[in-house]
């Protein structure tokens, strides 16, 4: 099994698809895919939109302690 990043895990627990997240945030599904797969840099405002949409804090999703 492939290792999921934290955003993927959150989405999986909420039964949320990339398309669902795209609709909630206004970010294209293609860009959501690139963000999840670390192929696209992310601005703080974009990270905040995604965090709000999944009900988590930005630092929980993207930062390791």
Secondary structure, DSSP 8 states (H G I E B T S, - for coil): -----HHHHHHHHTT--HHHHHHHHT--HHHHHHHHTT-S---HHHHHHHHHHHTS-HHHHH---
